[in-house]
């Protein structure tokens, strides 16, 4: 439209003789822009662009332990008696343990101040030293669902 203008965020400046044209262009572009699913497009672009990215988080140790137990229980219910996890020892020796036994040990290590440890080819329960209240870990970068779209009708 041949306008000379400047803008910062949502403020626009133009020569006084171009204000009406500038006003018209701004309204047309606002309508065009907000007629598209802007937020959905941005979210989808971020999901695609950052697929596989990890971010550091700090979680309460007890919450992480609870999640581990839930994963073991889910594995058990999904595969009931089909598989047994394999515990690999540093020297290459492998030993299997039933999921029921693993769950019992994990629950015992969570409720008491003991931990599961592999020593000389054997899984042993040992007294825990007082750990930090938090655990630092990495998780997949996720984007929350968008809020439900409002009822504003841009056509009106």
C-alpha positions, 0 to 999 in steps of 0.5 A: 500500500506504499505506507511508511510506518513503524511498529513495536508490539501492538503500537503502530505509527504512520504519517497523519495522512496515512492513518485511515489506510493504516487503520484499514490494513491493521484491521484486515491483518488482525482478522486474517491472523485470528481466523487461523488456528494460531495456537494449535499451529504453534503447538504442533510445530513445537511438538514436531521441532522438539521431538526427542528433546530432554529437559532437566527436572528436580523431583521429590525422591519419594515421588520418583520411587513411587513411579518406579513401583507403578511401572513395575506393577504395570509391567507385571499386569501387562505381562503376568508370568510371561517374562522375568526381568534380568539382572546383569552383574558387572562381571557378565553373570546374569541372574533372573528374578520374578516380578513378584520378588522384585516388587516385594524388594522394591516395596521393602526398600522404599518403606524401610531405610534399605536399598537393593544392591548388586554385590558379587553376583547377588542382589542384596538389601543394604542400609541406605545412607540419608539421600537428598530429598530431591533427585535430578533427572531428565524427561521428554519435553512436552507441551500442555494441551491448549485451553478450550477455544472461547466463543468470540466470533471474529466475524462479528 
